[in-house]
Structures are given as C-alpha cells and as structure tokens.
C-alpha cells in the first residue's frame, strides 16, 4: 500500500543530518534521499526521451469542499533541459520576465497578463514549439471520488465472488452513471453529502475513525432510499451491501500493523497512467518530476515497479508496453524543462477552472490552444476532451 499523507512528513526530523535538503531537491528527510537529479537532463547523454511533469490544483486526498478546486491538472512536456533552456529564454524575452523562474501562477494569471498568455498560446498551438511536445492530463476530482466508491467497495466485493467488473468495463460504466445522474437522482445536496462523506471516510486523517462504517453506510442507505433513477439506484443497491468491505478498508488503511494507503490521493496513480500513455506514444521515456512532497522515493519505486512489469495491485492495468528509463525529481529552478511543465499544467488548470464556471481570464485566453492537448485517457467522466472548451452545465435543483 502507498504511505499516508502523515508518512510523507520527515521521518528523520530528529536526526540533524537528515534535516538538510537532499541534493537536487529542496525536500527534507530520508523519504527523499534517492532519485534526485541536480544536474540538467540531456538527450545526448541519456537514452530515451526526457519528459518533465508538474501539477496544478493538488489537494492530496481532500478532494471535496467549497475551498477545493474541482480539477487537478498535470502537465507534461517531452523535452530535456538542454532543449528547454532556449525556449525558456525566448519566453523571458517575449514577456519581459525578470524572475529567477518562469512560473504560470506568478506571471500568466490575472487580467493584466493577456499579452504574456498570447505568447504561451502561440507556443502551444499547432505550429508552436511546444505543441507536439506538451500534454495535459485532467482529473475531475468529483468523478474520481465516485470512481473510488466503486473501486474500493463494490469491485472489491465482486472480486471476492470471482467476478471481474473492471476489465469488463462494468465498473467504469457504473461510475459514470452514478456521477452523471446522481445529482438529479438524489438532489444536489444529498449527492454532495455522498461525495463529502466518502472523502471523510476514506481519507488518511480518518485514522481515529471519527467517520465510522455506520456513518458511511447510513448515508449510503439514505441515498439508496431517495434515489429516483434506475442506474443510480442499482449502483447504490450494490454499495449498500459492502459494509464488510468498508470495515476491511478501515482496518487495512488504519490498523496498527498497516502501512497506510493513500487510496483517495489521485496524483500517484495518475502519474503512473501518464507514464504509460507517454511511453506508448514516445517509446523509452525518462521522467523528471517537480519535487512535490507526494513523490517520495517509495512512491516513485512503486511507479517504476509497475512500469517494469513487477505488478502492483494499485496499478495492475498499466504495466504492459511501458519502457521506462529513469524516474527522478528535481527543483524547477535547476531545470528549465520543469518550468515549461509548470506553464502547461497551469494553463490546463486555468482552462479547467473556466470549464467549471469559474471566472478566469487565463482560461478564456488559452482554451483554444490547450483543449487539443488534453489527454483523452484522463480521469474525466466522458471520452471527449473537446467538451472542456465550454462551461459545464450542471443540474442544480
């Protein structure tokens, strides 16, 4: 199982030498002692295509609430540092940036930065220097929660009985039906409580079981009783029979002998999926990740194990046909390729916010260039990234 958010803290905090930043990263502690890349990536020295990855909108396993963004955007750019450096300088010159790093959140947001966004849009659009290199992987966090309802409980029970609902696509269809029709079937308020209770029940911070199995299943029972749509009722009927699986989940995730899992943390499995997608597109790939706290050595080991065919349950459907060289982390100030990945992830996030109905000048300026870059295999509730170009229509009554 993956470590919890709590385990991402510095286990070596009492050991003074471990408090020093590890080479190539600003992160502290033994969880980040390996897989650091302090020097630039170079296509001529490292076999395979370098891919830089960064994210925007990450909230760990806290995926629902008024202060939470609806989307997580993960941007990748198939480029090495030696290739990225002149592009970053071109951006600096064209946008008159003086900062040490080129960062989307600091230089490309707000109503006054339209000219800078125009430069970025040109680079991302067809014919631009980043167009065939960049990709945006979007995660609808609310859909991710619904998918986990099916994955953690219903699929677990079905597997015990010898039935495979994942590879037969039943799990995905059930999740899509529950997500698409749930607000109308239950009403927005009850559907929202179903999502928030799922997060509270499955989150790492529920180690004290402040949200019990009974709390969770009482809400499921209420939703099943109130449902007014057949497919939603059927999904909830299956879910209401999974009390044993819910109890097992709590014991496994929070028991005294367990290595706690981040079952509702989307960044780790999404990175594994992106690695698989990019490898199938590019062949052998080396991944350089921004030094994000979720990317511990243990988590990167797990992603690499999956890529090399040493199958893990969390990622068992991703391992075939993937060719991975290195997977390392670094600081964006040391790696111009990560600065480009930051721009791509930030642009994707702005466009997703616009799709979510949030006023966003950056999304308005960039959606035409960004939408064609959205990976159709991302964690959206549909297979048409083109829909992200338009504000989402929601049932609100």
C-alpha positions in Angstrom: 0.0 0.0 0.0 1.1 3.6 -0.5 2.1 5.6 2.5 -0.3 8.1 4.0 -0.1 11.9 4.0 1.2 11.7 7.6 4.0 9.4 6.5 5.1 11.9 3.9 6.4 14.1 6.7 10.0 13.9 7.6 10.6 10.7 9.5 14.2 11.7 10.1 13.3 15.1 11.7 15.1 14.2 14.9 18.3 13.4 13.1 20.0 16.6 12.3 21.9 15.5 9.1 18.6 14.3 7.6 17.2 17.9 8.0 19.5 19.1 5.3 17.9 19.4 1.8 18.8 16.4 -0.3 20.9 17.1 -3.4 18.7 18.1 -6.3 15.6 18.8 -4.2 14.5 21.2 -1.5 12.7 18.4 0.3 13.9 17.2 3.7 14.3 13.8 5.3 15.0 10.2 4.3 11.9 9.9 2.2 13.6 12.0 -0.4 17.2 10.7 -0.2 17.2 9.0 -3.6 16.0 9.7 -7.1 17.2 13.3 -7.1 18.5 14.9 -10.3 20.5 18.1 -9.5 22.1 18.4 -12.9 20.3 19.2 -16.2 18.8 16.5 -18.4 20.4 15.9 -21.7 19.1 13.9 -24.7 22.6 13.2 -25.9 23.7 11.6 -22.6 20.6 9.7 -21.5 18.9 7.2 -23.8 15.2 7.7 -24.3 13.0 10.8 -24.3 13.0 13.0 -21.3 9.5 14.1 -20.1 9.1 16.8 -17.5 6.0 16.7 -15.3 4.4 19.2 -13.0 0.9 19.6 -11.5 -1.6 22.4 -10.6 -4.5 22.0 -8.2 -3.3 19.2 -6.0 -5.1 18.8 -2.6 -3.9 15.4 -1.5 -6.8 13.2 -0.6 -9.0 16.2 0.4 -10.9 16.3 -2.9 -14.3 17.9 -2.0 -15.3 21.1 -0.4 -16.1 24.8 -1.2 -12.4 25.8 -0.9 -11.2 22.9 -3.1 -10.6 23.2 -6.8 -12.7 20.8 -8.8 -9.8 19.8 -11.1 -6.2 18.6 -10.9 -4.1 19.4 -14.0 -0.9 17.5 -14.7 1.2 19.0 -17.5 4.0 17.1 -19.3 6.5 18.3 -21.9 8.6 15.8 -23.9 11.8 17.8 -23.7 15.2 17.8 -22.0 16.7 20.7 -20.2 19.2 21.4 -22.9 16.4 21.7 -25.4 14.1 23.6 -22.9 16.6 26.3 -21.9 16.5 28.4 -25.1 12.7 28.1 -25.2 12.5 29.5 -21.6 14.8 32.3 -22.6 12.6 33.0 -25.6 9.6 33.3 -23.3 11.5 35.6 -20.9 12.5 37.9 -23.8 9.0 37.9 -25.3 7.2 38.5 -22.0 9.9 40.7 -20.3 10.1 38.4 -17.3 12.8 39.1 -14.8 12.1 36.5 -12.2 14.5 33.7 -11.5 11.9 31.1 -12.6 9.2 31.2 -15.2 6.0 30.3 -13.2 2.5 30.3 -14.5 0.9 31.4 -11.2 3.2 34.3 -10.8 3.4 35.7 -14.4 0.5 34.4 -16.5 -2.7 34.8 -14.4 -4.9 37.8 -13.8 -6.4 40.3 -16.2 -3.2 42.3 -17.0 -1.2 39.4 -18.3 -3.1 38.8 -21.6 0.0 39.6 -23.7 2.1 37.0 -21.9 -0.7 34.4 -22.3 -0.7 35.2 -26.0 2.9 34.2 -26.2 2.2 31.0 -24.4 -0.8 30.2 -26.6 1.2 30.6 -29.7 3.8 28.2 -28.4 1.1 25.6 -27.5 -1.0 26.0 -30.7 -0.3 24.0 -33.9 3.0 25.0 -35.3 4.2 26.2 -31.9 7.4 25.0 -30.4 5.6 23.1 -27.6 2.5 21.9 -29.5 3.7 18.3 -30.3 5.6 18.1 -27.0 3.0 19.1 -24.5 0.1 17.2 -23.0 -2.4 17.9 -20.3 -3.9 15.2 -18.1 -7.0 16.4 -16.3 -8.6 14.8 -13.2 -12.2 15.7 -12.3 -11.8 15.1 -8.5 -15.5 14.6 -8.0 -15.6 11.9 -10.6 -12.5 10.4 -9.0 -14.4 10.2 -5.7 -17.3 8.4 -7.4 -14.9 6.0 -9.2 -13.3 5.2 -5.8 -16.7 4.4 -4.4 -17.0 1.7 -7.0 -13.3 0.6 -6.9 -12.8 0.3 -3.1 -16.0 -1.3 -2.2 -18.2 -2.8 -5.0 -15.3 -4.0 -7.1 -13.7 -5.5 -4.0 -16.8 -7.5 -3.2 -17.3 -8.6 -6.7 -13.7 -9.8 -6.9 -14.2 -11.9 -3.8 -17.1 -13.6 -5.6 -15.0 -14.3 -8.7 -16.4 -11.5 -10.9 -14.3 -9.0 -12.8 -16.2 -5.7 -13.2 -13.1 -3.7 -14.0 -11.8 -5.3 -17.2 -15.3 -5.9 -18.4 -15.9 -2.1 -18.1 -18.9 -2.5 -15.8 -17.1 -0.6 -13.0 -16.4 2.4 -15.3 -20.0 2.4 -16.6 -21.4 2.2 -13.1 -19.2 5.1 -12.0 -20.2 7.2 -15.0 -23.9 6.6 -14.5 -23.7 7.4 -10.8 -21.7 10.6 -11.5 -23.8 11.8 -14.4 -27.2 11.0 -13.0 -26.5 11.2 -9.2 -27.3 14.9 -8.7 -30.7 14.5 -10.5 -31.5 11.2 -8.8 -30.6 12.3 -5.3 -30.7 16.1 -5.5 -27.5 18.2 -5.4 -27.5 18.4 -1.6 -27.7 14.7 -0.9 -25.3 13.8 -3.8 -22.8 16.4 -2.4 -23.0 14.7 1.1 -22.4 11.4 -0.5 -19.1 12.7 -2.0 -18.0 14.6 1.1 -18.8 11.6 3.4 -16.8 9.3 1.1 -13.8 11.6 1.3 -14.1 11.9 5.1 -14.4 8.1 5.5 -11.5 7.1 3.2 -9.1 10.0 3.9 -5.8 9.3 5.7 -6.9 11.6 8.6 -9.8 9.3 9.5 -7.3 7.1 11.4 -9.2 7.8 14.5 -12.4 6.6 12.8 -14.3 9.8 13.5 -16.3 8.7 10.5 -17.4 5.2 11.1 -18.6 2.4 8.9 -22.1 3.0 10.3 -21.8 6.7 9.5 -20.8 6.0 5.9 -23.4 3.3 5.3 -26.2 5.2 6.9 -25.6 7.9 4.3 -25.5 5.3 1.5 -28.8 3.8 2.8 -30.3 7.3 2.8 -29.1 7.9 -0.8 -30.5 4.5 -1.9 -33.8 5.2 -0.4 -34.1 8.6 -2.0 -32.8 7.7 -5.5 -35.1 8.4 -8.3 -33.1 7.0 -11.2 -32.7 3.3 -12.0 -29.0 3.2 -12.7 -28.2 5.2 -9.7 -30.4 3.1 -7.5 -28.7 -0.1 -8.9 -25.3 1.3 -8.1 -26.3 2.3 -4.6 -28.0 -1.1 -4.0 -24.7 -2.7 -4.7 -22.9 -0.3 -2.5 -25.2 -0.8 0.5 -24.2 -4.5 0.6 -20.5 -3.6 1.1 -20.4 -3.0 4.8 -17.9 -5.7 5.3 -15.6 -4.3 2.6 -15.9 -0.8 4.3 -14.8 -2.3 7.6 -11.9 -4.1 6.0 -10.9 -0.9 4.3 -10.6 0.9 7.6 -8.7 -2.0 9.2 -6.3 -2.2 6.3 -5.8 1.6 5.9 -5.7 2.5 9.6 -5.0 -0.7 11.6 -2.0 -0.9 13.9 0.0 -3.2 11.6 -0.9 -1.5 8.3 1.2 0.7 6.0 -1.5 3.3 5.5 -2.7 3.8 1.9 -3.5 7.0 0.0 -6.5 5.4 -1.6 -8.1 8.8 -2.4 -4.9 10.5 -3.5 -5.0 10.9 -7.3 -1.5 12.2 -8.2 0.4 8.9 -7.7 -1.8 6.6 -9.9 -2.3 9.5 -12.4 1.5 9.8 -12.7 1.7 6.0 -13.4 -1.0 6.4 -16.0 0.7 9.3 -17.7 4.0 7.4 -17.8 2.2 4.6 -19.5 0.5 6.9 -22.0 3.6 8.8 -22.9 5.7 5.7 -23.2 3.2 4.2 -25.6 3.5 7.4 -27.6 7.2 8.0 -27.4 8.9 4.7 -26.6 11.5 4.7 -23.9 10.9 7.6 -21.6 12.8 9.2 -18.6 10.6 11.2 -16.3 11.7 14.3 -14.4 9.2 15.3 -11.7 8.9 18.5 -9.8 9.9 18.0 -6.2 6.4 17.6 -4.9 6.0 16.1 -1.4 3.8 13.2 -2.6 6.6 12.0 -4.8 8.6 10.1 -2.1 11.2 7.6 -3.0 8.8 4.8 -2.0 6.1 6.1 -4.3 8.5 6.5 -7.2 9.7 3.0 -6.6 6.2 1.7 -6.9 5.6 3.5 -10.2 8.8 2.1 -11.5 8.0 -1.4 -10.4 4.7 -1.2 -12.3 6.4 0.1 -15.4 8.9 -2.7 -15.4 6.2 -5.3 -15.0 6.7 -6.0 -11.3 2.9 -5.7 -10.9 1.3 -3.9 -8.0 -2.4 -4.1 -7.2 -2.9 -0.3 -7.4 -1.5 -0.1 -11.0 -2.0 -3.6 -12.4 -3.7 -2.4 -15.6 -0.9 0.0 -16.6 2.2 -2.1 -16.9 2.1 -3.5 -20.4 4.1 -1.9 -23.2 5.8 0.7 -21.0 9.5 1.4 -21.4 10.9 3.4 -18.5 14.5 4.6 -18.1 14.8 7.0 -15.2 12.2 8.5 -12.9 13.7 11.3 -10.8 12.7 14.5 -9.2 14.3 18.0 -9.3 13.8 21.7 -8.5 12.3 23.8 -11.2 14.9 26.5 -10.6 17.5 23.9 -11.7 15.5 22.5 -14.7 14.1 24.7 -17.4 12.1 21.7 -18.6 10.1 21.7 -15.3 9.4 25.4 -15.8 7.8 24.6 -19.1 5.8 21.7 -17.5 4.6 24.3 -14.9 3.3 26.5 -17.7 1.5 23.6 -19.3 -0.1 22.4 -16.0 -1.0 25.9 -15.1 -2.6 26.6 -18.5 -4.5 23.3 -18.2 -5.8 24.2 -14.7 -6.9 27.7 -15.9 -8.9 26.1 -18.7 -10.4 23.5 -16.4 -11.5 26.3 -14.0 -13.2 28.1 -16.8 -14.9 24.8 -17.7 -16.1 24.6 -14.1 -17.7 28.0 -14.4 -15.1 30.0 -12.5 -14.2 33.4 -14.0 -10.7 33.0 -15.3 -9.1 35.4 -17.8 -6.3 32.9 -18.4 -8.7 30.2 -19.2 -10.5 32.5 -21.7 -7.3 33.3 -23.4 -5.8 29.8 -23.5 -8.6 27.3 -24.0 -8.3 27.1 -27.8 -4.7 26.2 -27.6 -5.0 23.9 -24.5 -8.1 21.8 -25.2 -6.4 19.9 -28.1 -3.6 18.9 -25.8 -5.9 17.3 -23.2 -5.2 13.5 -22.9 -8.5 11.6 -23.8 -7.4 8.9 -21.3 -7.5 11.4 -18.4 -9.9 10.9 -15.4 -12.9 12.7 -16.8 -16.4 11.3 -16.8 -16.5 11.2 -20.6 -14.2 10.5 -23.6 -14.5 13.9 -25.3 -11.8 16.4 -24.1 -13.4 18.9 -26.5 -16.2 19.4 -24.0 -13.7 21.2 -21.8 -13.8 24.1 -24.2 -17.3 25.0 -22.9 -18.7 25.8 -19.5 -20.1 22.7 -17.8 -23.9 22.5 -17.5 -25.0 21.2 -14.1 -28.2 20.1 -12.5 -28.9 22.5 -9.6 -32.5 21.9 -8.5 
